[in-house]
Amino acid sequence: MKKQPNKLIYEKSPYLLQHAYNPINWYPWGDEAFNKAKSEDKPIFLSIGYSTCHWCHVMEQESFNDLEVSKILNDHFISIKVDREERPDIDHIYMEFCQAINGNGGWPLTIIMTPNQKPFFAATYIPKKRRGRYVGLIELLFYIHNEWIHNKQEIINSADSITNTIKSHLEDSEPIGVLSENISHIAVKELVNQFDPLYGGFGTAPKFPTPHKLLFLLRYYILNNNKEALNMVEKTLIQMYKGGIFDHIGHGFSRYSTDEKWLIPHFEKMMYDNALLGITYLEAFLATSNKLYKDILEKLLLFSISEMYAPNQGFYTAIDADSEHEEGKYYLWSYNELLEILTSDEFNYLSKYYNVTMNGNFENKNIFNLLHHDTLLLEGETLKEIRNKLLIHRGKRVPPLKDDKILTSINGMMIALLSLSGRYLNDDKYIKVATDTAEFIINKLINEEGKLLSRYREGEAKYIGYLDDYAYFTYGLIELFLATSNERYLDYAIKLTDDLINNYYDKENGGFFLTSKDSDELIMRVKEFYDGAIPSGNSITTFNLYRLGLISDNYHYDEIAAKQFSVISSKIESTPSNYLHLISTYFIKTHSYNKIVLIYEDEKQNFFNIKELLHKKYQPFTEVIILKKDNIKNSKYFSYYVTNDEFTLHFCENNVCIEPLTNYEDIIDFLSN
């Protein structure tokens, strides 16, 4: 019997389309579903997930494709599916509710709520039938249906009360305070207590990469010459690469490690992890000159561009952990399979290098890893040839699903990574991809009113941009301007920031809302400062504001940035390690922040010598702007054009500038020292 699609069939989200042939009468989030719930007087069953979520797949197979479950939902509920990556605003609100009620959260997120969107039940994955003390979905749905019939007003009153409590918690303004200048020292002590000296990383299993923790420690090391901070960074970066969380055949990092050694990954690959880890490995290379970090970065970029990039468009969102209904199947190798594929010499070489055994290290199969190596060397051609042979063989397997929607926020991260890599590795191919991606977003994801949009797929751009979209795309544009000297990208960064201030900024209490004042109206409008899996939109925006203030000489941005710290100073003081990117940005406020502007005449050898010095050192608190003399006569940087010499170098520290240098030897001497 041919399956009939539900209303999700008209959506573009790969996650929603995965559920388009479920026997459940799913609705996308929207008025049609809410009006039907009100007219039929039914509670709403809301399920939130994303396409590469393993337990979302499990719940679909167990329950959402089940006729018994679907009959209960279709008869007694209105069912709504939401892709959390398309609608982080919805996800954020109901995840706060789940965490407040249960003390934890995750995906799939299961919410049952009134037709007015007010929740009264929350859980994550729910099995179809009771398992021990865990209630089954069928039992739960019948219970809630019965309660709705007989005690509806009590449920509505409870939902109102819960919603008001959470709304009050999220919307109440924090007392304005002054953040302590020694907050970074307190944060480092927290990280030292969390650090695993044996395997690197913070906490115990499961272990997440959290790149912003490592970037904070790198900045702390530079400012304080604190070797312990650097050691935590290096131990973690090397152990992650040695473990199975890194794909040693196709490259790229998985979402997290299920064990403390970084050996067994949760196999899904997220582009936001890889983008931010790429920036971390780049900065580690610049800070230490260890070429291993450069090698890892280049592998990560190869994976990103070859596997996750749609040429002349942008970067996809993620790759699933599952293929053929098995987690990690695409990535695992049996001993006998490798014997068949490789020559005996190749097999012996590979098995020693990646610790391949007969019994394997995961369900009788092998996850390649380097954890048995005390030291790591750059790879030779032999290993590359073997890897290419295995990559071709792996390509014949059924691949995991790739979520091919293009999200503005993630592409902003990738533009930043590619621009930085192009600048500091002196490789124009990365800048070319960054430029093409930025132009695609400018052309396809900025609408006629100049509003940034959040998602593109199959010709459709949709959803008014969220704070993270504005924050990360602006971050990417700033880095692209510094890499290309094309002021067009700086102009867009300024324009988007002004739009953000006008439509997202809480002028009364400070902080930026997740959504625009023009976005869909939900039961509450929230702000997020917490630096979780990625730095928050508020954190990145604060970083952007300081940088734009210095780069464009518009210090109006500094005032807004400075207020960001006072708005949540009490929260930062109580748990500094939850706000580490924001504290990294606080270094700009409390330490020296510099600007170098180089005006040059022609791209001759002397210019390249100066440029190499400018990009040789790790200097996270210095903005380096390089401009060709012929291009600035009508630009905002015209005031820096003060001589007719071959070079003019301006150096400004905390808004105080020295006399411009125009002699080549003087410039070389200054930059060398």
Secondary structure as the mmCIF struct_conf table of DSSP 4:
data_model
#
loop_
_struct_conf.conf_type_id
_struct_conf.id
_struct_conf.beg_label_comp_id
_struct_conf.beg_label_asym_id
_struct_conf.beg_label_seq_id
_struct_conf.end_label_comp_id
_struct_conf.end_label_asym_id
_struct_conf.end_label_seq_id
HELX_LH_PP_P HELX_LH_PP_P1 LYS A 2 PRO A 5
HELX_RH_3T_P HELX_RH_3T_P1 LYS A 7 TYR A 10
HELX_RH_AL_P HELX_RH_AL_P1 PRO A 14 GLN A 18
TURN_TY1_P TURN_TY1_P1 HIS A 19 TYR A 21
BEND BEND1 ASN A 22 ILE A 24
STRN STRN1 TRP A 26 PRO A 28
BEND BEND2 TRP A 29 GLY A 30
HELX_RH_AL_P HELX_RH_AL_P2 ASP A 31 GLU A 40
TURN_TY1_P TURN_TY1_P2 ASP A 41 ASP A 41
STRN STRN2 ILE A 44 GLY A 49
TURN_TY1_P TURN_TY1_P3 SER A 51 THR A 52
HELX_RH_AL_P HELX_RH_AL_P3 HIS A 54 MET A 59
HELX_RH_PI_P HELX_RH_PI_P1 GLU A 60 PHE A 64
TURN_TY1_P TURN_TY1_P4 ASN A 65 ASN A 65
HELX_RH_AL_P HELX_RH_AL_P4 LEU A 67 HIS A 76
STRN STRN3 ILE A 78 ASP A 83
TURN_TY1_P TURN_TY1_P5 ARG A 84 GLU A 86
HELX_RH_AL_P HELX_RH_AL_P5 PRO A 88 ASN A 102
BEND BEND3 GLY A 103 GLY A 103
BEND BEND4 TRP A 107 PRO A 108
STRN STRN4 LEU A 109 MET A 113
TURN_TY1_P TURN_TY1_P6 PRO A 115 ASN A 116
BEND BEND5 GLN A 117 GLN A 117
STRN STRN5 PRO A 119 ALA A 123
BEND BEND6 THR A 124 THR A 124
BEND BEND7 LYS A 128 LYS A 129
STRN STRN6 ARG A 131 ARG A 131
TURN_TY1_P TURN_TY1_P7 GLY A 132 ARG A 133
STRN STRN7 TYR A 134 TYR A 134
HELX_LH_PP_P HELX_LH_PP_P2 VAL A 135 GLY A 136
HELX_RH_AL_P HELX_RH_AL_P6 LEU A 137 HIS A 150
BEND BEND8 ASN A 151 ASN A 151
HELX_RH_AL_P HELX_RH_AL_P7 LYS A 152 GLU A 171
BEND BEND9 ASP A 172 ASP A 172
HELX_LH_PP_P HELX_LH_PP_P3 SER A 173 ILE A 176
TURN_TY1_P TURN_TY1_P8 GLU A 181 ASN A 182
HELX_RH_AL_P HELX_RH_AL_P8 ILE A 183 GLN A 194
STRN STRN8 PHE A 195 PHE A 195
TURN_TY1_P TURN_TY1_P9 PRO A 197 TYR A 199
BEND BEND10 GLY A 201 GLY A 201
STRN STRN9 PHE A 202 PHE A 202
BEND BEND11 GLY A 203 PRO A 206
STRN STRN10 LYS A 207 LYS A 207
HELX_RH_AL_P HELX_RH_AL_P9 PRO A 211 ASN A 224
HELX_RH_AL_P HELX_RH_AL_P10 LYS A 227 LYS A 242
BEND BEND12 GLY A 243 GLY A 243
TURN_TY1_P TURN_TY1_P10 GLY A 244 ILE A 245
STRN STRN11 PHE A 246 PHE A 246
TURN_TY1_P TURN_TY1_P11 HIS A 248 GLY A 250
STRN STRN12 PHE A 253 PHE A 253
BEND BEND13 ARG A 255 ARG A 255
STRN STRN13 TYR A 256 SER A 257
BEND BEND14 THR A 258 ASP A 259
TURN_TY1_P TURN_TY1_P12 GLU A 260 LYS A 261
BEND BEND15 TRP A 262 TRP A 262
BEND BEND16 ILE A 264 ILE A 264
STRN STRN14 PRO A 265 HIS A 266
STRN STRN15 LYS A 269 MET A 270
HELX_RH_AL_P HELX_RH_AL_P11 MET A 271 THR A 288
HELX_RH_AL_P HELX_RH_AL_P12 LYS A 291 GLU A 307
BEND BEND17 MET A 308 MET A 308
STRN STRN16 TYR A 309 TYR A 309
TURN_TY1_P TURN_TY1_P13 PRO A 311 ASN A 312
BEND BEND18 GLN A 313 GLN A 313
STRN STRN17 PHE A 315 PHE A 315
STRN STRN18 ALA A 318 ILE A 319
BEND BEND19 ALA A 321 ALA A 321
STRN STRN19 ASP A 322 SER A 323
TURN_TY1_P TURN_TY1_P14 GLU A 324 HIS A 325
STRN STRN20 GLU A 326 GLU A 327
TURN_TY1_P TURN_TY1_P15 GLY A 328 GLY A 328
HELX_RH_3T_P HELX_RH_3T_P2 LYS A 329 TYR A 331
STRN STRN21 TRP A 333 TRP A 333
HELX_RH_AL_P HELX_RH_AL_P13 TYR A 335 ILE A 341
BEND BEND20 LEU A 342 LEU A 342
HELX_RH_AL_P HELX_RH_AL_P14 SER A 344 TYR A 354
TURN_TY1_P TURN_TY1_P16 ASN A 355 ASN A 355
BEND BEND21 MET A 358 ASN A 359
BEND BEND22 ASN A 361 ASN A 361
STRN STRN22 PHE A 362 PHE A 362
TURN_TY1_P TURN_TY1_P17 GLU A 363 ASN A 364
STRN STRN23 LYS A 365 ASN A 366
TURN_TY1_P TURN_TY1_P18 LEU A 371 HIS A 372
BEND BEND23 ASP A 374 THR A 375
HELX_RH_AL_P HELX_RH_AL_P15 GLU A 381 ARG A 394
TURN_TY1_P TURN_TY1_P19 GLY A 395 LYS A 396
BEND BEND24 ARG A 397 ARG A 397
HELX_LH_PP_P HELX_LH_PP_P4 VAL A 398 LEU A 401
STRN STRN24 LYS A 402 ASP A 403
STRN STRN25 ILE A 406 LEU A 407
HELX_RH_AL_P HELX_RH_AL_P16 THR A 408 TYR A 424
TURN_TY1_P TURN_TY1_P20 LEU A 425 ASN A 426
HELX_RH_AL_P HELX_RH_AL_P17 ASP A 428 LYS A 444
BEND BEND25 LEU A 445 LEU A 445
STRN STRN26 ILE A 446 ILE A 446
TURN_TY1_P TURN_TY1_P21 GLU A 448 GLU A 449
BEND BEND26 GLY A 450 GLY A 450
STRN STRN27 LEU A 452 LEU A 452
STRN STRN28 LEU A 453 ARG A 457
TURN_TY1_P TURN_TY1_P22 GLU A 458 GLY A 459
STRN STRN29 GLU A 460 ILE A 464
HELX_LH_PP_P HELX_LH_PP_P5 GLY A 465 TYR A 466
HELX_RH_AL_P HELX_RH_AL_P18 LEU A 467 THR A 484
HELX_RH_AL_P HELX_RH_AL_P19 GLU A 487 TYR A 504
STRN STRN30 TYR A 505 TYR A 505
TURN_TY1_P TURN_TY1_P23 LYS A 507 ASN A 509
BEND BEND27 GLY A 511 GLY A 511
STRN STRN31 PHE A 512 PHE A 513
BEND BEND28 LEU A 514 THR A 515
TURN_TY1_P TURN_TY1_P24 LYS A 517 ASP A 518
BEND BEND29 SER A 519 SER A 519
HELX_LH_PP_P HELX_LH_PP_P6 ASP A 520 GLU A 521
BEND BEND30 ILE A 523 ILE A 523
STRN STRN32 LYS A 527 LYS A 527
BEND BEND31 ALA A 533 ILE A 534
HELX_RH_AL_P HELX_RH_AL_P20 GLY A 537 SER A 552
TURN_TY1_P TURN_TY1_P25 ASP A 553 ASP A 553
TURN_TY1_P TURN_TY1_P26 TYR A 555 TYR A 555
HELX_RH_AL_P HELX_RH_AL_P21 HIS A 556 VAL A 567
TURN_TY1_P TURN_TY1_P27 ILE A 568 ILE A 568
HELX_RH_AL_P HELX_RH_AL_P22 SER A 569 SER A 574
HELX_RH_3T_P HELX_RH_3T_P3 PRO A 576 ASN A 578
BEND BEND32 TYR A 579 TYR A 579
HELX_RH_AL_P HELX_RH_AL_P23 LEU A 580 THR A 590
BEND BEND33 HIS A 591 HIS A 591
STRN STRN33 ASN A 594 TYR A 600
BEND BEND34 GLU A 601 GLU A 601
HELX_RH_AL_P HELX_RH_AL_P24 GLN A 605 LEU A 614
TURN_TY1_P TURN_TY1_P28 HIS A 615 LYS A 616
BEND BEND35 LYS A 617 LYS A 617
TURN_TY1_P TURN_TY1_P29 PRO A 620 PHE A 621
STRN STRN34 THR A 622 LYS A 628
HELX_RH_3T_P HELX_RH_3T_P4 LYS A 629 ASN A 631
TURN_TY1_P TURN_TY1_P30 LYS A 633 ASN A 634
BEND BEND36 SER A 635 SER A 635
TURN_TY1_P TURN_TY1_P31 LYS A 636 TYR A 637
HELX_RH_3T_P HELX_RH_3T_P5 PHE A 638 TYR A 640
BEND BEND37 ASP A 645 GLU A 646
STRN STRN35 PHE A 647 GLU A 653
TURN_TY1_P TURN_TY1_P32 ASN A 654 ASN A 655
STRN STRN36 VAL A 656 CYS A 657
HELX_LH_PP_P HELX_LH_PP_P7 ILE A 658 PRO A 660
STRN STRN37 LEU A 661 LEU A 661
HELX_RH_AL_P HELX_RH_AL_P25 TYR A 664 SER A 672
#
